[in-house]
Amino acid sequence: MLALKSILTCTMTLLATACCGGCDGHPDQQQMQGTWTVQDWVCDTGNGPSTFERNVGWEFRFDGDQLTIKQSADFEQTWTVQLDPSQSPKTMLIRSQMDFNEDGEIDLDATRYCVYRFDEADTITLMYGSMHTNVSLDSGKAQSEGLVPTGFVPDARASLVTLKRATDR
């Protein structure tokens, strides 16, 4: 029994250190902290790459393991960030649970997958995975699951997003 407990403890420790969600000391998470502005957002839905102009200027604000995406003065959304810099390319999983009608129940559970790289100290390139949402007709509750990007070329699975550090740091 003691051997099984030791194996489980080692396994849990390995799993906890393999992913960087919430590990404030990891250099990638430290480098991401602060506010970043979308400089370019390129998607390709089958007709060739094009810039998604309405997303240029959005703010991505990293604070610990939280990411707040501010789309406008009236709308922002907070996500929990989990990094895995041991992958190639490095991966980021972001998750948000939303209660639209403020009844205390989760109306949308959204998971989005990204890959990322630092191009310079003040530039992050993300492949921001597309999402598919399934809504239950019985409950009206929804779950969004993101597609997993595999590289840094925009396609139907993901958009190529360039973030530049804002001057708040």
N, C-alpha and C positions, 0 to 999 in steps of 0.2 A: 504494500500500500504506500509506503514511504517512497519507493522508487517511482511509482506512478505519479505521486504528488510532485516529485522533483522533475520528472519529464514534463508534466503539465506546466509547472512554473517556468522551466526553460523555454518551452514552446511559446507561452504567453509573452515572455520577455523578448524573444526573437521577433514575434509578430509586432509587438509594441515599438520596437526600435527599427523595424524594417520600413514602416510608414512614418512620415514626419508630421502627421496631423497633430497639432497642438504642441510640437516640440519647439519651444521658443528659441532654443539655442542653436538650431540648424542655420548655417550660413545662408542658404537660399531663402529661408523664411525671413531672416533678418534683413536681407537685401531687398525683399519685396515690400517691407513695411513703408507706409506712407501713401501718398496720393499719386496716382498715375492718370494720364489723360490719353484717350484713344486718339492716335494720330492717323491711323489707317485701319480699315475693316474691309477686307477683300473676301468675297464669296464667289462661288461658282456653282450655279444650279443646273449646269448643262450647256449654257450658251457662252462659256468663256468667263474668265475672271472679271469681276466688276467691283468697284468700291461702293460699299453700303454707306452712302453719305450721311444718312440720318443718325448713324451711330458714332460718327466722328465727333469728338468733343465730350463723350461720356467720361465720367470719372470712375476709376477703380481705386477704392481706398482699402488698403490692407492694414489691419490692426490685430496683431496676434494671429489667431487662427480664424479670424473673421474677415470677410471681403464684402464691402458695401459697394454696389454698383449704382451710381447716380445717373439716371438717364435724362432727367430734367429737374427743374426746381421743384416740381410737384411729385416726382416719383423716384424712389430708390428702393433697393432690395438688398437684404443682407443674406449672405451665404456662409456656411462653415467650410473652411479650406483644409484639405488634406494633401500634403505634398509627398511624392515618392521620388526623390532625386537619384535613387539607385537604379531606376529604369533608364533605358535608352530608346527614345528620348525621355527626358524627365517628365513625370506625370503630375497632374493636379486634378483632384476630384473636388468639386464644389457641390454643396447640398443646401437646399432651402426648403423649409416647410412654411406654407402660407395659410393663414386663416382669413379669407377674404371677407366673410360676413361677421367676423368677430364674435363667434358663438363658442369659442374655446375648442373647436374641433378643426383638425387640419383638413383644408379643402384641396390643397395641392402639395404633393411631396415631389420635389424636383431634384434630380441628380444630373449634373453635367460633367463630362470628362474633357480634360484639356491636356495638351502637352505644351511645355514651355522651355524657353532658353533665354539667357541673358546675352544680348548682343553687345552691349556696352554697359557701364555702370548705371546709366540712366535710361536704358531701353530693354523692355521685355517683349519677346515675340511669343504669342500664344496661338495655338490652334484650338479654337473655341468650338467644341463639339456641338453639332445640331441636336435638337431634342424632338422626341415623339411623345405626345401626350395621349393617354388613355383615360377616358372619363366613364365612370360607372353610371349607367342610366338609372339604376335603382337608387343610389345614394347621392349622385351628383358630385362625388369626390373624384379627384383626378390624381394620376401619377404620371410624371414625366421622366423618361429615361433617356439619357443622352447617348449618342453614338460615340464610339471611341476613335479619335483621330490617330493616324499611324505615322504621320510625318508633318512636314511644314509646307504642303502644297494645298491650297484651298480647293475643295470639292463639295459635293452634296453632303458629305459627312461632317465638315467643319469649315469654319471661316478663319482666315489668317488675320490676326489682330496685332497691331503694333502699339505698344504703350510707351509713353515718354514720362519720365518722372516730373511731377509738378514741383514747384519751388518751395514746397512746404517742409522739406526735410533739411 
